[in-house]
Amino acid sequence: MTAKSSYTADPAQIGQAISNRTVALVGLMGAGKSTVGRRLAEALGRQFYDSDNEIEKAAGLSISDIFSLHGEDEFRRGERRVLERLLSEAPHVLATGGGAYLNPETRDLLRDKAITIWLNADLETLWRRVSRRSHRPLLRADDPKGVLGRLLDERSPIYEKADLVVTSVEGPHRATVNSILQALDEWSQTHND
């Protein structure tokens, strides 16, 4: 689904239609989960949480430090605990870490408690966004763009299992937010909870 500037749904009406569900954004690093998620939460009048930020608060360490000191497996265990806590709170908008949705138990948890949306972006868009910053532990490699491409290839079949797929486009974040609102509007019309 691409951005449609002519789409004008009432975010309050959409929020009411999905009032008992958290909206969880999944996808690869650089897809815009946090940036778009904040704007989506504002449009829906909801709280916004970034699971990576919440993990850092809970651990008292940066994501990079958790990876360095404890490894990815321990990070994933902590991530799952944080997501369980967040999903027990009032419905909100949640940006998940790039690997969160890969774990089958975490994926089931998100499916049970949230509407999952894969923010899908092509490799060039992802690379432009992530190459601006150096805090990504999985990209600390000789060929970070190659690593990102492999992650995209490996993870896309899993991300496709999300309830909705929305393309994360270059340009104003409002376009992606509008695409998400349209997808949520359509979803709510066929999934009366």
Secondary structure by P-SEA (a helix, b strand, c coil): ccccccccccaaaaaaaaccbbbbbbbccccaaaaaaaaaaaaacbbbbcaaaaaaaaacccaaaaaacccaaaaaaaaaaaaaaaaaccbbbbbbcccccccaaaaaaaaaccccccccccaaaaaaaccccccccccccccaaaaaaaaaaacccccccccbbbbbccccaaaaaaaaaaaaaaaaaaccc
